[in-house]
Amino acid sequence: MGKLAVQRYFSLMFLILTVIVMAFTLIGLFGGSVDPTGNTAMAMLVYILPVLILCNVLLLIYWLIRRKWLWSIMPVLSILCSIPYTGTIIQFGSLDTSADNVRGIKVATYNVEAFTRETTGFKAEAILAEMKKQKVDVLCMQEYLENSGDKKNSDSYKEYFPYMQKGRFDMVIYSKYPIKESKTILFENTNNSAMWATINVKGKLIRVFNVHLETTGFNRTMYHVGKLASQGHRVEDNRVIRAIYGNYTLGMVVRAGQARTIASEVQQTDIPVILCGDFNDVPYSYVYNTMLGELVDGFKECGSGGLMVTFRQPKKPVRIDYIFHSESLEGITYYANDNVTYSDHFPVFMKIAL
């Protein structure tokens, strides 16, 4: 009798856990439609959706082993509802190696981390060589640095990319096609910014947006914690957690406002749009959904390579760099190159048919 009571107790605990995980998963899936201003707890659930989906898979396996078919319905429903989300981070299609022969434009976005401020110009040159290898037509850079030591990087790039438009000090768009007009979009109280350039691609005008949204503040927080610790100060764990949470929530709110600004610019554009850059936010977040609007996520459309990771940090394997486009355009290929390690991001490439 005691053994039966223990089994019933554990079944009840797992049932409660299943209900909780299902509820959190569904709330997380809808969290991206809610402005994080005043709703940061709900918005934060989007960040742990991969963990919640994994928990649903494990719970489904548990209930199937126990042959509790009724209770297994809950994780099944959670997993089915998560399919649109999983498509934003995983695509198993194969890369179309003939795509470069298709008439169109190849776009790349790359946060180059100021070429890590090395002074020889090697990294800038190596990145240019990669763009040539990938046959890139338009390159959007964030955290761009014009000078590497005594060299001007634009002098090296202009032979392959004869057209260049700078935004704010660390934003640039390089193009093989003529740039007709441009605009710099400034955000309040931040060094981050955005820009767009209207490019004439063989008689077809396309507006390319290059965006760099507010960072999470995680690295900055840990830097200050490490500095205090090196000075002999005792930093309590709960203070660190509060600081990290505060920076994350503040970053979400700031990015939300910036995303609305960009979305408004996109809506006012009457020609096809390609929107790319470092959003500093995950798929299905409020920022992602706001920026996406009526556009198409290129990775969901024609992505390949399995799990899409664009931030080159083992502890934070996330997708935060994107390329979206207008519905009137058609994506052919979309991929990140994790062999290019000149920055804390990976470059993202997309071929778009015209």
C-alpha positions in Angstrom: 0.0 0.0 0.0 2.9 2.4 0.8 4.5 1.7 -2.6 1.2 2.5 -4.4 0.8 5.8 -2.4 4.3 6.8 -3.4 3.6 6.1 -7.1 0.4 8.1 -6.9 2.3 11.0 -5.3 4.9 11.1 -8.0 2.2 10.8 -10.7 0.5 13.8 -9.2 3.7 15.8 -9.0 4.5 15.0 -12.7 0.9 15.9 -13.7 1.2 19.3 -11.9 4.6 19.8 -13.6 3.1 18.9 -17.0 0.3 21.5 -16.5 2.8 24.2 -15.4 5.2 23.5 -18.3 2.3 23.6 -20.8 1.0 26.8 -19.4 4.5 28.5 -19.5 5.0 27.2 -23.0 1.8 28.7 -24.3 2.3 31.9 -22.5 5.9 32.1 -23.9 4.6 31.5 -27.5 2.2 34.5 -27.1 4.7 36.6 -25.1 6.2 38.0 -28.2 3.0 39.7 -29.1 3.0 41.7 -25.8 4.9 44.9 -25.4 7.5 44.2 -22.7 6.9 47.6 -21.1 5.0 46.6 -18.0 4.9 43.0 -19.0 8.6 41.9 -18.7 7.9 38.6 -16.9 5.7 37.4 -19.7 8.1 38.6 -22.4 11.0 36.9 -20.7 9.4 33.5 -21.2 10.2 33.8 -24.9 13.9 33.5 -24.0 13.4 30.1 -22.4 11.1 28.5 -25.0 13.8 26.0 -26.1 14.1 24.7 -22.6 10.3 24.6 -22.2 9.9 22.7 -25.5 12.6 20.2 -24.4 10.8 19.7 -21.1 7.6 19.0 -23.0 9.4 16.3 -25.0 10.8 14.7 -21.9 7.3 14.8 -20.2 5.8 13.2 -23.3 8.3 10.4 -23.1 7.5 9.9 -19.4 3.8 9.7 -19.9 4.2 7.3 -22.9 6.4 5.0 -20.8 3.8 5.1 -18.1 1.0 4.5 -20.7 -0.9 7.5 -19.4 -2.4 8.4 -22.8 -4.7 11.1 -21.5 -1.9 13.0 -19.7 0.4 12.7 -22.8 -2.1 14.9 -24.7 -0.8 18.0 -22.9 2.8 17.9 -24.0 1.7 16.8 -27.5 -0.4 20.0 -27.8 2.4 22.1 -26.5 4.9 20.6 -29.0 2.4 21.1 -31.9 1.8 24.7 -30.9 5.6 25.2 -30.9 6.1 24.1 -34.5 6.0 27.7 -35.9 8.5 28.8 -33.3 10.9 25.9 -34.0 10.9 26.9 -37.6 12.6 30.2 -36.7 15.6 28.4 -35.2 15.9 25.1 -37.0 15.7 24.4 -40.7 16.9 21.1 -42.2 16.9 22.0 -45.9 20.0 21.6 -47.9 21.9 24.6 -49.4 21.2 25.2 -53.1 24.7 25.3 -54.5 23.4 26.6 -57.8 21.8 29.6 -56.3 24.6 32.0 -57.2 23.6 31.4 -60.9 20.1 32.7 -60.3 19.4 36.3 -61.3 19.0 38.3 -58.1 20.9 39.9 -55.3 23.0 38.4 -52.5 22.9 40.2 -49.2 25.1 39.7 -46.1 24.7 41.1 -42.6 27.7 41.0 -40.2 28.4 42.6 -36.8 32.1 42.8 -37.2 32.8 43.9 -33.6 35.0 46.8 -34.8 37.3 44.2 -36.3 38.3 43.6 -32.7 40.3 46.9 -33.0 43.3 45.1 -34.5 45.6 47.6 -36.2 47.0 45.6 -39.2 43.8 45.5 -41.2 44.1 41.7 -41.5 40.5 41.0 -40.2 38.9 43.7 -42.5 40.8 42.2 -45.5 39.8 38.6 -44.5 36.2 39.6 -44.2 36.3 41.2 -47.6 37.8 38.0 -49.0 34.9 36.0 -47.6 32.4 38.4 -49.1 34.1 37.9 -52.5 34.1 34.2 -52.0 30.3 34.2 -51.2 29.6 36.6 -54.2 27.9 39.1 -52.0 26.3 42.1 -53.7 25.2 44.1 -50.7 27.0 44.0 -47.3 25.5 45.5 -44.1 27.9 45.9 -41.3 27.3 46.8 -37.7 30.0 47.9 -35.2 32.0 48.9 -38.3 35.3 50.7 -37.8 36.7 52.8 -40.7 40.3 52.8 -39.6 42.5 49.8 -38.9 45.8 51.4 -37.7 46.8 53.7 -40.5 44.6 52.0 -43.1 41.1 53.1 -44.2 39.1 50.0 -44.6 36.9 51.6 -47.3 39.9 52.0 -49.5 40.2 48.2 -49.5 36.5 47.5 -50.0 35.8 50.0 -52.8 37.3 47.9 -55.6 34.8 45.1 -55.0 32.0 47.4 -53.5 32.3 50.6 -55.5 29.3 52.1 -53.7 29.3 52.8 -49.9 27.0 54.6 -47.6 27.8 55.4 -43.9 25.1 55.8 -41.3 26.1 56.7 -37.8 29.8 56.2 -36.9 29.6 52.4 -36.7 27.0 51.6 -39.4 27.8 51.1 -43.1 26.2 49.6 -46.3 28.5 48.5 -49.1 27.0 47.8 -52.5 28.1 46.6 -56.0 25.1 48.6 -57.3 24.4 52.3 -57.3 23.0 53.9 -54.1 20.4 56.5 -55.0 19.5 57.9 -51.5 19.9 57.0 -47.9 18.8 57.9 -44.4 20.3 57.5 -40.9 17.9 56.6 -38.1 19.0 57.7 -34.7 17.7 56.3 -31.4 17.4 58.3 -28.2 19.9 57.9 -25.4 22.0 55.2 -27.0 24.9 54.6 -29.3 22.9 52.1 -31.4 21.2 53.2 -34.6 19.9 52.1 -38.0 20.0 53.3 -41.6 18.6 52.6 -45.0 19.9 52.9 -48.6 17.9 52.8 -51.8 19.8 50.7 -54.2 19.3 50.5 -58.0 19.8 46.8 -58.9 19.8 46.6 -62.7 16.8 49.0 -62.9 14.9 47.7 -59.9 14.9 49.9 -56.7 15.2 48.1 -53.4 15.5 49.7 -50.0 18.0 48.0 -47.7 17.7 48.6 -44.0 20.7 48.0 -41.8 19.8 47.8 -38.1 21.7 47.5 -34.8 19.4 47.5 -31.8 20.1 47.9 -28.1 22.2 45.2 -26.4 21.1 43.0 -23.5 23.7 44.5 -21.2 24.7 41.0 -20.0 28.4 41.3 -20.9 28.6 44.8 -19.5 27.1 43.6 -16.2 29.5 40.7 -15.9 32.4 43.0 -16.7 31.5 45.2 -13.8 31.0 42.2 -11.6 34.5 40.9 -12.6 36.0 44.3 -12.0 34.6 44.5 -8.5 35.7 41.0 -7.7 39.3 41.7 -8.9 39.3 44.7 -6.6 38.6 42.5 -3.6 34.9 43.4 -3.3 32.5 40.6 -2.3 29.6 40.5 -4.9 26.6 38.6 -3.6 24.9 36.2 -6.1 21.5 37.8 -5.6 22.9 41.2 -6.5 24.4 39.8 -9.7 21.1 38.1 -10.6 19.1 41.3 -10.0 21.6 43.3 -12.1 21.4 40.9 -15.0 17.6 40.7 -14.8 17.4 44.5 -14.6 19.7 44.9 -17.7 17.7 42.3 -19.7 14.4 43.9 -18.9 15.6 47.4 -19.6 17.2 46.2 -22.9 13.9 44.6 -23.9 11.9 47.8 -23.3 14.5 50.0 -25.2 14.6 47.6 -28.1 10.8 47.5 -28.3 10.7 51.2 -28.9 13.5 51.0 -31.5 11.8 48.2 -33.3 8.6 50.2 -33.5 10.6 53.1 -35.1 12.1 50.8 -37.7 8.7 49.1 -38.4 7.2 52.6 -39.0 9.9 53.4 -41.5 9.4 50.1 -43.3 5.6 50.7 -43.5 6.2 54.1 -45.1 8.4 52.5 -47.9 6.6 52.0 -51.2 9.3 49.9 -52.8 10.5 46.4 -51.9 12.4 46.2 -48.6 15.3 44.0 -47.3 15.6 44.4 -43.6 18.7 43.0 -41.9 21.1 43.5 -39.0 21.8 42.7 -35.4 18.5 42.8 -33.5 20.0 41.6 -30.2 16.9 39.6 -29.6 15.6 36.1 -30.1 13.0 34.8 -32.5 9.4 35.2 -31.5 10.2 38.1 -29.2 8.2 41.3 -29.3 11.2 42.9 -31.2 11.3 40.0 -33.7 7.5 40.2 -34.4 7.4 44.0 -34.6 10.3 44.1 -37.0 8.9 41.2 -39.1 5.5 42.8 -39.5 4.3 41.9 -43.0 7.8 40.9 -44.1 9.2 37.4 -44.6 11.8 35.8 -42.4 14.3 34.5 -44.9 15.5 31.7 -42.7 11.9 30.2 -42.3 11.5 30.6 -46.1 14.7 29.0 -47.4 17.1 28.4 -44.5 19.5 25.5 -44.2 22.1 24.2 -41.9 20.0 22.9 -39.0 20.1 25.0 -35.8 20.6 28.7 -36.7 23.1 30.3 -34.3 24.5 33.8 -35.1 26.1 34.8 -31.8 29.5 33.2 -31.4 29.4 32.5 -27.7 29.2 28.9 -26.4 27.2 30.0 -23.3 24.7 31.9 -25.4 24.0 29.9 -28.7 21.2 32.1 -30.0 20.0 33.6 -33.3 20.0 37.4 -33.0 21.1 38.4 -36.6 18.4 38.4 -39.3 17.5 39.1 -42.9 13.8 39.8 -43.7 12.3 40.9 -47.0 9.1 42.1 -48.6 6.6 39.4 -49.8 7.1 40.6 -53.4 10.7 39.2 -53.3 11.6 35.5 -53.3 14.3 34.0 -51.1 16.5 31.3 -52.6 19.1 30.5 -50.0 19.8 31.6 -46.4 22.6 30.5 -44.2 25.2 31.6 -41.6 28.9 30.8 -41.9 30.2 29.5 -38.6 33.7 29.1 -40.1 34.1 32.9 -40.1 35.3 33.7 -36.6 36.6 37.3 -36.9 33.9 38.7 -34.6 31.6 37.6 -31.7 28.9 37.1 -34.4 28.7 34.9 -37.5 27.9 36.5 -40.9 24.5 35.7 -42.3 23.9 35.4 -46.1 20.8 35.4 -48.2 20.3 35.1 -52.0 17.1 36.8 -53.2 15.7 36.4 -56.7 14.6 39.4 -58.6 
